[in-house]
Amino acid sequence: MTMSIVAAVLLLLLVHVHPRAAAAQPSPGYFPSSTVRPMAFSDGYDNLWGPQHQTLSQDRMALTLLMDRTSGSGFKSKRSYRNGYFGVSIKVQPGYTAGVNTAFYLSNNELYPGRHDEIDMELLGTVPGEPYTLQTNVYVRGTGDGARLVGREMRFHLWFDPAADFHHYAILWNPDQIVFLVDDVPIRRYAAASAPFFPDRQMWAYGSIWDASDWATDGGRYRADYSYQPFLAGFRGFRTAGCEAAAPAQCRPVPASPAGAGLSVQQRDAMRWAQQTSMVYYYCQDYTKDRSLYPECSLAS
């Protein structure tokens, strides 16, 4: 593929947006994304790896990541946070994308190697005719490191096609809860009060595209096929706000609901709708797992 064709594909991904209304999507009544101003990529983030596979738009507001046989690519926030709202609009590639992982997540793995915390949103590639999977996950103090993985996955086949348009994916991490949001609809809540393990150490925000063929698509049955390269992912609408690691104690977290803490009745109804219509896996309902590793599941409603 020539560089001129690559440039054209990148431009297409960023500006050719197909409007697609999700008529059945309920209103959550509260829109956290509207409380955080969008920023230029370079105001909040730096390249982490694969700089030759990143293309920044002229206005610096949008970034395209590329994965091919040689490498993927990733970025990292300039600052670390002890809580906050972390959101970005993402559009992934249609067609054969098995094995490709497009991720937006929080982590402190560089600060605590072997004992890190992580909060994930990952769009897992697919084969034609099958939907993308959005995987959410929480690792706490090393449960994602080493031989014994104690992930807390919840997966969704979303109510729209993530390859047809940009949609906003966000993690709202506060001292009392983690809320995963898609277009401001809460799809999952991980509450500190009912979780024996909860991340409370500073983290950075990351984005990446990488080859996760060993597990991403149908447990590794379908792998990345580089005859379809390059694989692209567009990121724009970067919204980041919260208490930085060095912020004073009186720094107030970004509110998750009109009341500040918890979720409103309308938000809970929207989350129930998302889970009933789109959830395809929940670790607390997986009885092949060692239940002693997930004490919070006995409290899950």
C-alpha positions as CSV (number, residue, x, y, z in Angstrom):
1,M,0.0,0.0,0.0
2,T,1.5,3.3,-1.0
3,M,1.8,6.2,1.4
4,S,-0.7,8.3,-0.6
5,I,-3.3,5.6,-0.2
6,V,-2.6,5.3,3.5
7,A,-3.0,9.0,3.9
8,A,-6.4,8.8,2.1
9,V,-7.6,6.0,4.3
10,L,-6.5,8.0,7.4
11,L,-8.4,11.0,6.2
12,L,-11.5,8.9,5.4
13,L,-11.4,7.4,8.9
14,L,-11.3,10.8,10.6
15,V,-13.7,12.9,8.6
16,H,-16.2,10.6,6.8
17,V,-18.7,10.0,9.6
18,H,-21.8,8.0,8.8
19,P,-24.7,9.3,10.9
20,R,-26.4,6.4,12.7
21,A,-29.0,7.0,15.3
22,A,-29.5,4.5,18.1
23,A,-33.2,5.1,18.4
24,A,-33.7,2.6,21.2
25,Q,-31.0,4.1,23.4
26,P,-32.5,5.6,26.5
27,S,-31.5,8.9,27.9
28,P,-29.5,8.6,31.1
29,G,-30.7,12.1,32.1
30,Y,-27.2,13.2,33.0
31,F,-24.2,13.6,30.6
32,P,-20.8,13.7,32.3
33,S,-19.0,14.3,29.0
34,S,-20.7,17.7,28.8
35,T,-19.1,18.8,32.0
36,V,-15.5,18.3,30.6
37,R,-14.1,20.4,27.8
38,P,-12.4,18.6,24.9
39,M,-8.7,19.1,24.5
40,A,-6.1,18.9,21.8
41,F,-4.3,15.5,21.9
42,S,-0.9,17.1,22.6
43,D,-2.3,19.1,25.5
44,G,-3.1,16.0,27.5
45,Y,-1.1,13.1,25.9
46,D,2.2,12.1,24.5
47,N,3.3,9.2,22.2
48,L,4.3,6.2,24.1
49,W,5.3,3.7,21.4
50,G,5.1,3.3,17.7
51,P,5.4,7.0,16.7
52,Q,5.7,6.1,13.0
53,H,2.2,4.6,13.3
54,Q,0.5,7.8,14.6
55,T,-1.0,10.5,12.5
56,L,-2.2,13.7,14.2
57,S,-4.7,15.9,12.5
58,Q,-3.7,19.5,11.5
59,D,-5.8,21.0,14.3
60,R,-4.2,18.5,16.8
61,M,-7.7,17.4,18.0
62,A,-7.7,13.9,16.4
63,L,-5.3,11.1,16.2
64,T,-5.1,7.9,14.1
65,L,-3.3,4.9,15.3
66,L,-2.2,2.2,12.8
67,M,-1.2,-1.4,13.3
68,D,0.6,-3.5,10.8
69,R,2.9,-6.5,10.8
70,T,5.8,-4.5,12.2
71,S,4.1,-2.7,15.1
72,G,1.0,-1.2,16.7
73,S,1.0,2.1,18.5
74,G,0.1,3.7,21.8
75,F,-0.1,7.0,23.8
76,K,-0.1,8.0,27.4
77,S,-1.4,11.0,29.4
78,K,1.1,13.6,30.4
79,R,-0.2,13.6,34.0
80,S,-1.3,10.9,36.5
81,Y,-4.5,11.1,38.5
82,R,-6.0,9.7,41.7
83,N,-9.5,10.0,40.3
84,G,-11.3,11.6,37.3
85,Y,-13.2,11.4,34.1
86,F,-11.3,10.0,31.1
87,G,-13.1,9.9,27.8
88,V,-12.4,9.8,24.1
89,S,-14.4,9.2,20.9
90,I,-13.3,6.2,18.9
91,K,-14.0,4.7,15.5
92,V,-12.6,1.4,14.6
93,Q,-12.1,-0.3,11.2
94,P,-14.7,-2.5,9.5
95,G,-14.1,-5.8,7.8
96,Y,-11.7,-8.5,9.0
97,T,-10.1,-7.2,12.3
98,A,-9.8,-10.4,14.3
99,G,-7.0,-10.2,16.9
100,V,-6.9,-6.4,16.8
101,N,-7.3,-4.7,20.2
102,T,-8.2,-1.0,20.3
103,A,-7.9,0.1,23.9
104,F,-8.5,3.1,26.1
105,Y,-7.6,2.4,29.7
106,L,-6.1,3.6,33.0
107,S,-3.0,1.9,34.5
108,N,0.0,2.3,36.8
109,N,1.9,-0.7,35.5
110,E,5.0,1.4,34.9
111,L,5.0,2.6,38.5
112,Y,4.1,-0.8,40.1
113,P,5.4,-3.5,37.8
114,G,4.1,-6.9,38.9
115,R,1.5,-5.3,41.2
116,H,-0.3,-2.8,39.2
117,D,-3.9,-1.5,38.9
118,E,-5.8,-1.2,35.6
119,I,-9.3,-0.2,34.4
120,D,-9.9,-1.2,30.7
121,M,-12.2,-0.4,27.8
122,E,-11.2,-2.6,24.8
123,L,-12.8,-2.9,21.4
124,L,-12.0,-6.4,20.3
125,G,-11.7,-7.0,16.6
126,T,-13.9,-9.5,14.7
127,V,-14.6,-11.3,11.5
128,P,-17.1,-10.1,8.8
129,G,-20.7,-10.8,9.9
130,E,-19.9,-10.8,13.6
131,P,-20.0,-7.7,15.9
132,Y,-17.2,-6.1,17.7
133,T,-17.0,-6.8,21.4
134,L,-16.4,-4.1,24.0
135,Q,-14.6,-5.6,26.9
136,T,-14.5,-3.8,30.3
137,N,-12.2,-5.0,33.0
138,V,-10.7,-4.1,36.4
139,Y,-7.4,-5.4,37.8
140,V,-6.4,-4.4,41.3
141,R,-2.9,-4.7,42.8
142,G,-1.4,-7.2,40.6
143,T,-4.4,-9.4,39.8
144,G,-3.6,-8.9,36.1
145,D,0.1,-9.8,36.6
146,G,1.7,-13.2,36.7
147,A,0.3,-16.7,36.1
148,R,-3.0,-16.3,38.0
149,L,-5.1,-13.7,36.3
150,V,-8.0,-12.3,38.4
151,G,-9.8,-10.2,35.8
152,R,-13.3,-8.8,36.3
153,E,-14.5,-8.8,32.8
154,M,-17.9,-7.6,31.5
155,R,-18.4,-7.7,27.7
156,F,-20.9,-6.2,25.4
157,H,-22.1,-6.4,21.8
158,L,-23.1,-2.7,21.5
159,W,-26.4,-1.4,20.2
160,F,-24.5,0.3,17.3
161,D,-21.7,-0.6,15.0
162,P,-18.4,0.9,16.4
163,A,-16.9,0.9,12.9
164,A,-19.7,3.0,11.4
165,D,-19.2,6.2,13.4
166,F,-17.3,7.8,16.3
167,H,-18.8,7.0,19.7
168,H,-17.7,8.3,23.1
169,Y,-16.2,5.8,25.5
170,A,-15.4,6.9,29.1
171,I,-14.1,5.7,32.5
172,L,-15.3,7.7,35.5
173,W,-13.2,6.7,38.4
174,N,-14.0,8.1,41.8
175,P,-13.2,7.1,45.4
176,D,-16.6,5.4,45.7
177,Q,-17.1,3.8,42.3
178,I,-15.9,3.2,38.7
179,V,-18.5,3.8,36.0
180,F,-18.0,2.7,32.4
181,L,-19.9,4.9,29.9
182,V,-20.7,4.7,26.2
183,D,-22.2,7.9,24.8
184,D,-22.9,8.9,28.4
185,V,-25.0,5.7,29.0
186,P,-23.6,3.9,32.1
187,I,-23.0,0.3,31.0
188,R,-21.3,-0.9,34.2
189,R,-20.7,0.2,37.7
190,Y,-18.0,-1.2,40.0
191,A,-18.7,0.1,43.5
192,A,-16.1,0.4,46.2
193,A,-18.6,-0.5,48.9
194,S,-19.2,-3.9,47.5
195,A,-15.7,-4.6,46.1
196,P,-13.0,-6.0,48.4
197,F,-10.5,-4.9,45.9
198,F,-10.7,-1.3,44.5
199,P,-8.0,0.7,42.8
200,D,-7.0,3.7,44.9
201,R,-3.4,4.6,43.6
202,Q,-2.5,7.1,41.0
203,M,-3.0,6.1,37.4
204,W,-2.3,7.4,33.9
205,A,-4.7,7.2,30.9
206,Y,-3.5,5.3,27.8
207,G,-4.8,4.5,24.3
208,S,-3.4,1.8,21.9
209,I,-3.9,-0.5,19.0
210,W,-2.1,-3.9,19.3
211,D,-2.1,-7.5,18.3
212,A,-4.0,-9.6,20.9
213,S,-4.5,-12.6,18.6
214,D,-3.9,-15.0,21.5
215,W,-7.2,-14.2,23.1
216,A,-9.1,-11.2,21.6
217,T,-11.4,-12.9,19.1
218,D,-13.3,-16.0,20.1
219,G,-10.6,-16.9,22.6
220,G,-7.9,-16.8,20.0
221,R,-9.7,-18.9,17.4
222,Y,-9.4,-16.1,14.9
223,R,-6.1,-14.3,14.7
224,A,-4.8,-11.1,13.0
225,D,-4.5,-11.6,9.3
226,Y,-1.9,-9.1,7.9
227,S,-3.2,-9.5,4.4
228,Y,-5.8,-6.9,5.6
229,Q,-3.2,-4.5,7.0
230,P,-3.0,-1.7,7.9
231,F,-5.6,-1.7,10.8
232,L,-6.6,1.7,11.8
233,A,-8.4,3.3,14.8
234,G,-9.4,7.0,15.0
235,F,-9.4,8.9,18.3
236,R,-10.9,12.3,18.9
237,G,-12.9,14.3,21.5
238,F,-10.3,13.8,24.2
239,R,-11.9,14.8,27.5
240,T,-9.9,14.4,30.7
241,A,-10.5,16.0,34.1
242,G,-10.0,15.0,37.7
243,C,-7.7,15.2,40.7
244,E,-4.1,14.9,39.6
245,A,-1.8,12.8,41.9
246,A,-0.3,16.0,43.4
247,A,-3.6,17.9,43.8
248,P,-4.6,19.2,47.3
249,A,-6.8,17.0,49.5
250,Q,-9.8,19.3,48.9
251,C,-9.8,18.5,45.2
252,R,-13.3,17.3,44.3
253,P,-13.9,14.4,41.9
254,V,-15.9,14.8,38.8
255,P,-19.5,14.0,39.8
256,A,-20.9,10.8,38.4
257,S,-24.5,11.8,38.8
258,P,-26.6,14.9,39.5
259,A,-26.3,14.1,43.2
260,G,-22.5,13.7,42.9
261,A,-22.1,10.2,44.2
262,G,-23.8,7.0,43.1
263,L,-26.1,7.0,40.0
264,S,-29.5,8.5,39.6
265,V,-32.6,6.3,39.1
266,Q,-32.6,7.3,35.4
267,Q,-28.9,6.4,35.0
268,R,-29.6,3.0,36.7
269,D,-32.5,2.4,34.4
270,A,-30.3,3.2,31.4
271,M,-27.5,0.9,32.7
272,R,-30.1,-1.9,33.2
273,W,-31.2,-1.5,29.6
274,A,-27.6,-1.6,28.3
275,Q,-26.9,-4.8,30.3
276,Q,-30.1,-6.5,29.3
277,T,-29.8,-5.7,25.6
278,S,-26.1,-5.8,25.0
279,M,-24.1,-7.7,27.8
280,V,-22.8,-11.0,26.6
281,Y,-20.5,-11.9,29.5
282,Y,-20.2,-11.1,33.2
283,Y,-17.5,-12.7,35.3
284,C,-19.8,-13.1,38.3
285,Q,-22.0,-15.3,36.2
286,D,-19.1,-17.5,35.0
287,Y,-19.2,-20.5,37.3
288,T,-16.0,-22.0,35.8
289,K,-14.1,-19.4,37.7
290,D,-12.7,-20.0,41.2
291,R,-15.4,-18.2,43.2
292,S,-13.1,-17.6,46.2
293,L,-11.2,-15.1,44.1
294,Y,-14.3,-13.0,43.6
295,P,-16.0,-12.4,46.9
296,E,-17.9,-9.4,45.5
297,C,-19.9,-11.7,43.3
298,S,-21.9,-13.0,46.3
299,L,-23.0,-9.4,46.8
300,A,-23.8,-8.7,43.1
301,S,-27.3,-8.0,42.3
